[in-house]
Amino acid sequence: MGTHHFEEHEGDPLLVLSGPFTVEHAGELLEVLRAALDRHDSLTIDCSAVDQADLTFIQLLRSAARTCGGRGGAVTCRGPVPQSVRTAASRLGLGLEFMTATGSEA
């Protein structure tokens, strides 16, 4: 799994991801997301440094977005979304509309 750390962004947690996020480490990312969503209704994610992503990465982000949406919150993307993430989403027939963009276009 790539690396992650939390910061604060406008009162909500900011999860900064970098490196590869693929099926081999999906369980670890799931636990990171669960821990964040156990404490917060909204989550901002910066995945601009994710250099490898697959379908499970998109599925986990989409699941987090649905969880937040069900609580009246949202998953927000900060910074540019790398091509690896866009490609993984398009393979699922999805855009990234489930994430609200801030800063650079998502």
C-alpha positions as CSV (number, residue, x, y, z in Angstrom):
1,M,0.0,0.0,0.0
2,G,1.1,3.5,-0.6
3,T,1.4,5.9,2.3
4,H,-1.2,8.0,4.1
5,H,-1.4,10.7,6.7
6,F,-4.1,12.9,8.2
7,E,-4.2,16.7,8.4
8,E,-7.0,19.1,9.0
9,H,-8.7,20.9,6.1
10,E,-11.4,23.5,6.9
11,G,-12.5,21.6,10.1
12,D,-12.7,18.2,8.4
13,P,-10.0,15.5,8.2
14,L,-7.8,15.6,5.1
15,L,-6.5,12.1,4.1
16,V,-3.4,12.5,2.0
17,L,-2.6,9.5,-0.1
18,S,0.5,8.8,-2.1
19,G,2.0,5.8,-3.9
20,P,0.3,2.7,-5.1
21,F,-3.2,1.7,-4.0
22,T,-4.2,-1.6,-5.5
23,V,-6.2,-4.7,-4.5
24,E,-3.2,-6.2,-2.7
25,H,-3.6,-3.6,0.1
26,A,-7.3,-2.9,-0.1
27,G,-7.9,-4.2,3.4
28,E,-5.5,-1.6,4.8
29,L,-7.1,1.3,3.0
30,L,-10.5,0.0,4.1
31,E,-9.4,0.2,7.7
32,V,-8.0,3.7,7.2
33,L,-11.2,4.9,5.7
34,R,-13.4,3.2,8.4
35,A,-11.3,4.8,11.1
36,A,-11.8,8.2,9.6
37,L,-15.5,7.7,9.0
38,D,-16.1,6.4,12.5
39,R,-15.1,9.9,13.8
40,H,-16.3,12.2,11.0
41,D,-19.3,12.6,8.6
42,S,-17.2,14.2,5.9
43,L,-13.7,13.5,4.6
44,T,-11.4,15.4,2.2
45,I,-9.0,13.2,0.2
46,D,-5.9,14.4,-1.6
47,C,-4.9,11.6,-4.0
48,S,-2.8,13.8,-6.3
49,A,0.3,11.7,-5.5
50,V,-1.4,8.3,-6.1
51,D,0.8,6.8,-8.8
52,Q,-1.1,3.5,-9.2
53,A,-4.8,2.8,-8.6
54,D,-7.1,0.0,-9.5
55,L,-10.8,-0.8,-9.4
56,T,-10.7,-1.6,-5.7
57,F,-9.4,1.9,-4.9
58,I,-12.3,3.5,-6.7
59,Q,-14.8,1.1,-5.1
60,L,-13.5,2.0,-1.7
61,L,-13.6,5.8,-2.4
62,R,-17.1,5.4,-3.8
63,S,-18.2,3.4,-0.7
64,A,-16.8,6.1,1.6
65,A,-18.7,8.7,-0.4
66,R,-21.9,6.8,0.0
67,T,-21.4,6.4,3.7
68,C,-20.7,10.1,4.1
69,G,-23.7,11.0,1.9
70,G,-26.0,8.9,4.1
71,R,-24.9,10.9,7.0
72,G,-25.4,14.3,5.3
73,G,-21.6,14.6,4.7
74,A,-19.5,14.2,1.6
75,V,-16.1,13.0,0.3
76,T,-14.3,15.9,-1.2
77,C,-11.3,15.7,-3.5
78,R,-8.6,18.3,-3.0
79,G,-6.0,18.8,-5.7
80,P,-5.7,17.3,-9.1
81,V,-6.7,13.7,-9.7
82,P,-3.9,11.8,-11.3
83,Q,-4.4,9.8,-14.6
84,S,-4.1,6.5,-12.7
85,V,-7.2,7.3,-10.7
86,R,-9.1,8.6,-13.7
87,T,-8.2,5.5,-15.7
88,A,-9.4,3.1,-12.9
89,A,-12.7,5.0,-12.6
90,S,-13.3,4.9,-16.4
91,R,-12.7,1.1,-16.4
92,L,-15.7,0.9,-14.0
93,G,-17.7,3.1,-16.3
94,L,-17.6,5.9,-13.7
95,G,-16.4,9.4,-13.6
96,L,-15.4,11.0,-10.3
97,E,-18.7,12.8,-9.9
98,F,-19.2,11.0,-6.6
99,M,-16.4,13.2,-5.1
100,T,-16.9,17.0,-4.8
101,A,-13.9,18.8,-6.3
102,T,-12.1,21.6,-4.5
103,G,-9.0,23.5,-5.5
104,S,-7.9,22.0,-8.8
105,E,-10.4,20.3,-11.0
106,A,-11.2,16.7,-10.1
